[in-house]
Amino acid sequence: MPDEIIYIYYMLTPRIKRAVYRIIPFGLIWFVFGAIYLLLEKGIVGDLDYYPSTGNPYDFENNTLISLILITISGFLVGAFEVLFLNKLFIKSGFGRKIVLKILVYGVTMIAFLVMLTIIVNSIELETNVFDPQVRANLWTFLSSFTFWSVELYIAAIVGVSLFYAEVSDNLGQSVLHNFFLGKYHRPIEEERIFMFLDMKSSTTIAESLGHVTYFEMLKSYYADLSDAVIQYSGEIYQYVGDEIVVSWQLSDGIHNNNCLKCFFAMKESLATQSEKYQAKFGVLPTFKAGFHCGSVTTGEIGVIKKDIIFTGDVLNTTARIQGLCNTHKVDILLSSNLKVKLNLDSEFQLRSLGRNKLRGKIEKIELFTIRQVVG
């Protein structure tokens, strides 16, 4: 069974994996908060076999099992609804406003959930069906009690924590927050990575012609349209630096299926398909150039007032220098020989050597290649 799960995991697309990673915390948060509530409830009710405030039957063991299962499932369902639908609906709302509006939306869902949970638990405790008049009577007693509203408020807190976690994760980067919690980079580690430094062409001229506010709006659209390709090809956004994006891959992810190169060409295609939108709204279609390199970096958590996970190593400076030579060679993409030998390039790509090049600040020359994707 574990081998089958591993096989299914590797068959999933990066986009689906990302959605799953974003949904899982909802289930875990709901499970933890649900367990805390049930333990507090046990401490209050003690050895009684009924709830003092409502008179409804109470059995700690049955309640714990059934409630935890339903609470966890509900957490996953809320997570799926949030990730796949609701988050897109409120994508243009501010951080605080987004959370408040979503909590209101989920309020109705919470009431429906509590009604369902109360009916199921009471029908089991009374050993009858869910349509029994006594089940309905117990439901009404619960809904009109202080207990109901305290539970409603507690679940609203769970939803709030879940949404806050999701929003912070989206703002920091899913992998960054995940690694902070796991403490993966609390002590610096050395790892092999691929980097792509992607820079917008003629950005200064575009900014001057559009004005700073309109230029910023264009940057938002530009980054959004490039993001899908990063997700699709297992990349990680390391930094936005003005009009430059630094994308990183763990070596195995980047060379698998030539993901790092396919990401670049998928980005170009994404902008090309949006050309009418950019021309109509901004009067210009942004284009870009990129440099690729790979090598060893030290990755670690740094900072006191503001913590971050950073990469340090010569590979970053070298990648930046490679990208800077795109204009010199009049090409949109350059990659180092270090990366070229690790990729398994097939007939989909045509490679052309540009010889050994001197990089600013470097003693040794490095062979660079440009590449194009063959269509059809």
C-alpha positions as CSV (number, residue, x, y, z in Angstrom):
1,M,0.0,0.0,0.0
2,P,2.8,2.6,0.8
3,D,4.4,1.8,-2.6
4,E,1.1,2.5,-4.3
5,I,0.7,5.8,-2.5
6,I,4.2,6.8,-3.5
7,Y,3.5,5.9,-7.1
8,I,0.3,7.9,-7.1
9,Y,2.1,10.9,-5.6
10,Y,4.8,10.9,-8.3
11,M,2.1,10.6,-11.0
12,L,0.4,13.8,-9.8
13,T,1.2,17.0,-11.6
14,P,3.0,19.8,-9.8
15,R,-0.1,21.9,-9.8
16,I,-2.2,19.2,-8.1
17,K,0.6,18.5,-5.6
18,R,0.7,22.2,-4.7
19,A,-3.1,22.2,-4.2
20,V,-2.8,19.1,-2.0
21,Y,0.0,20.8,0.1
22,R,-2.2,23.8,0.6
23,I,-5.3,21.8,1.6
24,I,-3.6,19.4,4.1
25,P,-2.9,22.2,6.8
26,F,-6.6,22.8,7.0
27,G,-7.3,19.2,8.0
28,L,-4.5,19.2,10.5
29,I,-5.5,22.5,12.1
30,W,-9.1,21.4,12.4
31,F,-8.0,18.1,13.9
32,V,-5.8,19.7,16.5
33,F,-8.4,22.3,17.5
34,G,-11.1,19.7,17.5
35,A,-9.1,17.5,19.9
36,I,-8.4,20.4,22.2
37,Y,-12.2,21.2,22.3
38,L,-13.1,17.6,23.1
39,L,-10.6,17.4,25.9
40,L,-11.9,20.7,27.4
41,E,-15.4,19.4,27.0
42,K,-14.5,16.2,28.9
43,G,-13.0,18.2,31.7
44,I,-16.2,20.2,32.0
45,V,-18.7,17.4,31.7
46,G,-16.7,14.9,33.7
47,D,-18.3,11.5,34.3
48,L,-21.8,12.6,33.3
49,D,-23.6,10.8,30.5
50,Y,-25.4,13.9,29.4
51,Y,-24.7,17.6,28.7
52,P,-25.8,19.7,31.7
53,S,-26.9,22.7,29.6
54,T,-29.0,20.7,27.1
55,G,-29.7,17.3,28.6
56,N,-28.6,15.7,25.4
57,P,-26.8,12.3,25.8
58,Y,-23.0,12.4,26.1
59,D,-20.5,9.6,25.6
60,F,-16.8,10.7,25.6
61,E,-15.4,7.7,23.7
62,N,-18.1,7.7,20.9
63,N,-18.1,11.5,20.7
64,T,-14.3,11.7,20.4
65,L,-14.1,9.2,17.6
66,I,-17.1,10.4,15.6
67,S,-16.4,14.1,16.1
68,L,-12.7,14.0,15.3
69,I,-13.4,12.1,12.0
70,L,-16.1,14.6,11.0
71,I,-14.1,17.6,12.1
72,T,-11.0,16.5,10.2
73,I,-13.1,15.7,7.1
74,S,-14.7,19.1,7.4
75,G,-11.3,20.7,7.6
76,F,-10.2,19.1,4.4
77,L,-13.5,20.1,2.7
78,V,-13.1,23.7,3.8
79,G,-9.5,23.6,2.6
80,A,-10.5,22.2,-0.8
81,F,-13.3,24.8,-1.1
82,E,-10.9,27.6,-0.1
83,V,-8.0,26.6,-2.3
84,L,-10.0,25.6,-5.4
85,F,-12.7,28.2,-5.4
86,L,-13.2,30.8,-2.7
87,N,-9.6,32.1,-2.6
88,K,-9.8,32.9,-6.4
89,L,-13.1,34.8,-5.7
90,F,-11.5,37.1,-3.2
91,I,-8.0,37.3,-4.8
92,K,-8.3,41.1,-5.3
93,S,-9.3,41.8,-1.7
94,G,-6.9,43.1,1.0
95,F,-5.5,40.7,3.6
96,G,-7.8,41.6,6.5
97,R,-10.9,42.2,4.5
98,K,-10.4,38.9,2.7
99,I,-10.3,37.0,6.0
100,V,-13.3,38.7,7.5
101,L,-15.5,38.1,4.4
102,K,-14.4,34.5,4.2
103,I,-15.3,33.9,7.9
104,L,-18.8,35.3,7.2
105,V,-19.1,33.0,4.2
106,Y,-18.0,30.0,6.3
107,G,-20.4,31.0,9.1
108,V,-23.3,29.5,7.2
109,T,-21.2,26.4,6.5
110,M,-20.4,26.0,10.2
111,I,-24.0,26.1,11.2
112,A,-24.8,23.4,8.7
113,F,-21.9,21.3,9.9
114,L,-23.0,21.6,13.6
115,V,-26.5,20.6,12.7
116,M,-25.3,17.6,10.8
117,L,-22.9,16.6,13.6
118,T,-25.6,17.0,16.3
119,I,-28.1,14.9,14.3
120,I,-25.7,12.1,13.7
121,V,-24.3,11.9,17.3
122,N,-27.8,12.0,18.8
123,S,-29.2,9.4,16.5
124,I,-26.3,7.1,17.5
125,E,-26.6,7.8,21.2
126,L,-30.4,7.2,21.1
127,E,-30.0,4.2,18.8
128,T,-32.6,5.5,16.4
129,N,-32.8,7.1,12.9
130,V,-32.0,10.7,12.1
131,F,-35.7,11.5,11.5
132,D,-36.8,10.5,15.0
133,P,-38.8,13.3,16.8
134,Q,-36.5,13.0,19.8
135,V,-33.4,13.7,17.6
136,R,-35.1,16.8,16.3
137,A,-36.1,17.9,19.8
138,N,-32.5,17.5,21.0
139,L,-31.3,19.4,17.9
140,W,-33.5,22.3,18.7
141,T,-32.5,22.3,22.3
142,F,-28.8,22.5,21.2
143,L,-29.4,25.2,18.6
144,S,-31.2,27.5,21.1
145,S,-28.5,27.0,23.8
146,F,-25.4,28.9,24.8
147,T,-23.5,25.7,24.1
148,F,-24.3,26.0,20.4
149,W,-23.1,29.6,20.1
150,S,-19.9,28.8,22.1
151,V,-19.1,26.0,19.7
152,E,-20.0,28.2,16.7
153,L,-17.5,30.9,18.0
154,Y,-14.8,28.2,18.6
155,I,-15.2,26.9,15.0
156,A,-15.1,30.5,13.8
157,A,-11.7,30.7,15.5
158,I,-10.5,27.5,13.8
159,V,-11.6,28.9,10.4
160,G,-9.8,32.2,11.2
161,V,-6.6,30.4,12.1
162,S,-6.8,28.2,9.0
163,L,-7.4,31.2,6.7
164,F,-4.6,33.2,8.4
165,Y,-2.2,30.3,8.0
166,A,-3.2,30.0,4.3
167,E,-2.8,33.7,3.6
168,V,0.6,34.0,5.4
169,S,1.7,30.9,3.5
170,D,0.7,32.5,0.2
171,N,2.5,35.7,1.1
172,L,5.7,34.2,2.3
173,G,5.7,31.3,-0.1
174,Q,4.3,27.8,0.7
175,S,7.7,26.1,0.9
176,V,9.2,28.9,3.0
177,L,6.5,28.7,5.8
178,H,6.6,24.9,5.6
179,N,10.4,24.9,6.1
180,F,10.1,27.4,9.0
181,F,7.7,25.1,10.8
182,L,9.9,22.0,10.2
183,G,13.1,23.9,11.1
184,K,14.7,22.4,7.9
185,Y,17.0,25.4,7.5
186,H,17.4,26.4,11.1
187,R,21.0,25.0,10.7
188,P,22.5,25.9,7.3
189,I,22.7,23.0,4.9
190,E,24.4,22.6,1.5
191,E,22.3,21.6,-1.5
192,E,22.4,21.6,-5.3
193,R,20.1,24.0,-7.0
194,I,19.2,25.5,-10.4
195,F,18.6,29.2,-10.7
196,M,16.9,31.3,-13.3
197,F,17.3,35.0,-13.3
198,L,14.6,36.5,-15.4
199,D,14.7,40.2,-16.3
200,M,12.1,42.3,-18.2
201,K,13.5,43.9,-21.3
202,S,13.5,47.8,-21.6
203,S,11.8,48.1,-18.2
204,T,13.1,51.6,-17.5
205,T,11.7,52.9,-20.8
206,I,8.4,51.2,-20.2
207,A,8.2,52.6,-16.6
208,E,8.9,56.1,-17.9
209,S,6.2,55.9,-20.6
210,L,3.5,54.4,-18.4
211,G,4.2,56.2,-15.1
212,H,4.9,54.5,-11.8
213,V,1.3,53.6,-10.8
214,T,0.4,52.1,-14.2
215,Y,3.8,50.4,-14.5
216,F,3.2,48.8,-11.1
217,E,-0.2,47.5,-12.2
218,M,1.5,46.0,-15.3
219,L,4.1,44.3,-13.1
220,K,1.3,42.7,-11.1
221,S,-0.3,41.3,-14.2
222,Y,3.1,40.3,-15.6
223,Y,4.0,38.4,-12.4
224,A,0.6,36.8,-12.2
225,D,0.8,35.5,-15.8
226,L,4.3,34.1,-15.3
227,S,3.4,32.3,-12.0
228,D,1.4,29.4,-13.6
229,A,4.4,28.2,-15.5
230,V,6.5,28.2,-12.3
231,I,3.9,26.1,-10.5
232,Q,3.4,23.8,-13.5
233,Y,7.1,23.0,-13.7
234,S,7.9,22.6,-10.0
235,G,9.8,25.9,-9.6
236,E,10.0,28.1,-6.5
237,I,9.9,31.9,-6.6
238,Y,12.9,32.9,-4.5
239,Q,12.7,36.7,-5.0
240,Y,11.0,39.5,-6.8
241,V,13.6,42.2,-7.3
242,G,12.0,45.1,-9.1
243,D,11.2,43.8,-12.6
244,E,13.4,40.7,-12.1
245,I,12.2,37.3,-10.9
246,V,14.6,34.7,-9.4
247,V,13.2,31.2,-9.7
248,S,14.9,28.2,-8.1
249,W,14.6,24.4,-8.4
250,Q,16.1,21.6,-6.3
251,L,18.5,20.0,-8.9
252,S,16.4,16.8,-9.2
253,D,13.2,18.8,-9.8
254,G,14.7,21.2,-12.3
255,I,16.4,18.6,-14.5
256,H,13.4,16.2,-14.4
257,N,11.7,16.4,-17.8
258,N,13.8,19.5,-18.4
259,N,11.4,21.4,-16.1
260,C,13.6,24.5,-15.8
261,L,13.8,25.1,-19.5
262,K,10.1,24.2,-20.1
263,C,9.2,26.8,-17.4
264,F,11.0,29.5,-19.4
265,F,9.2,28.7,-22.7
266,A,5.9,28.3,-20.9
267,M,6.3,31.8,-19.6
268,K,6.9,33.2,-23.1
269,E,3.8,31.4,-24.4
270,S,1.8,32.7,-21.5
271,L,2.7,36.3,-22.3
272,A,2.1,35.8,-26.0
273,T,-1.4,34.5,-25.4
274,Q,-2.1,37.6,-23.3
275,S,-0.7,40.1,-25.9
276,E,-4.1,41.7,-26.6
277,K,-4.8,42.3,-22.9
278,Y,-1.4,44.0,-22.5
279,Q,-1.7,46.1,-25.6
280,A,-5.3,47.2,-24.8
281,K,-4.5,48.0,-21.1
282,F,-0.9,49.2,-21.2
283,G,0.0,49.8,-24.8
284,V,3.0,47.5,-24.6
285,L,3.7,43.7,-24.3
286,P,6.5,43.0,-21.8
287,T,9.2,40.6,-22.9
288,F,12.1,39.1,-20.9
289,K,15.5,37.5,-21.0
290,A,16.9,34.8,-18.6
291,G,20.1,33.2,-17.5
292,F,20.4,29.7,-16.1
293,H,23.1,28.1,-14.0
294,C,23.3,25.4,-11.3
295,G,25.6,24.6,-8.5
296,S,26.0,24.2,-4.7
297,V,24.4,26.8,-2.3
298,T,24.3,27.1,1.4
299,T,20.6,27.4,2.5
300,G,19.7,28.7,5.9
301,E,17.4,30.7,8.1
302,I,18.6,34.2,8.8
303,G,17.5,37.4,10.5
304,V,16.3,38.6,13.9
305,I,13.7,41.4,13.3
306,K,12.6,39.7,10.1
307,K,13.4,36.1,9.4
308,D,13.9,34.7,5.9
309,I,15.4,31.7,4.2
310,I,18.2,32.6,1.9
311,F,20.6,31.0,-0.5
312,T,24.2,32.0,-0.6
313,G,26.9,30.9,-3.0
314,D,28.8,31.8,-6.1
315,V,26.1,30.2,-8.3
316,L,23.7,33.2,-7.7
317,N,26.3,35.8,-8.8
318,T,27.3,33.7,-11.8
319,T,23.6,33.3,-12.9
320,A,23.1,37.0,-12.6
321,R,26.2,37.6,-14.8
322,I,25.0,35.1,-17.3
323,Q,21.7,36.8,-17.6
324,G,23.5,40.1,-18.1
325,L,25.2,38.7,-21.3
326,C,21.8,38.1,-23.0
327,N,21.9,41.6,-24.6
328,T,25.5,41.1,-25.6
329,H,24.7,38.0,-27.6
330,K,21.2,39.3,-28.6
331,V,19.4,36.3,-27.3
332,D,16.6,35.7,-24.8
333,I,18.0,32.8,-23.0
334,L,21.5,31.7,-21.9
335,L,22.5,28.6,-19.9
336,S,25.9,27.5,-18.6
337,S,27.7,24.4,-19.6
338,N,27.4,23.2,-16.0
339,L,23.6,23.0,-16.4
340,K,23.7,21.8,-20.0
341,V,25.6,18.6,-19.1
342,K,23.0,17.7,-16.4
343,L,20.0,18.1,-18.7
344,N,18.8,15.3,-21.0
345,L,18.0,17.4,-24.0
346,D,16.1,15.7,-26.8
347,S,14.8,16.7,-30.2
348,E,12.4,19.2,-28.6
349,F,15.3,21.6,-28.0
350,Q,18.0,23.0,-30.3
351,L,21.2,24.0,-28.6
352,R,23.8,26.5,-29.9
353,S,27.1,27.2,-28.3
354,L,28.2,30.8,-27.9
355,G,31.7,29.9,-26.9
356,R,33.6,30.5,-23.7
357,N,32.7,33.9,-22.1
358,K,34.4,36.1,-19.6
359,L,32.0,37.0,-16.8
360,R,32.4,40.2,-14.8
361,G,34.3,39.6,-11.6
362,K,35.2,36.0,-12.6
363,I,38.7,34.7,-13.5
364,E,37.8,31.6,-15.4
365,K,35.7,31.7,-18.6
366,I,32.5,29.7,-18.9
367,E,30.9,28.2,-22.0
368,L,27.4,29.5,-22.6
369,F,24.6,28.1,-24.7
370,T,21.4,29.5,-26.1
371,I,18.5,27.3,-26.8
372,R,15.2,27.3,-28.7
373,Q,12.2,25.0,-28.4
374,V,11.2,23.2,-31.5
375,V,7.5,23.3,-32.2
376,G,5.7,20.5,-33.8
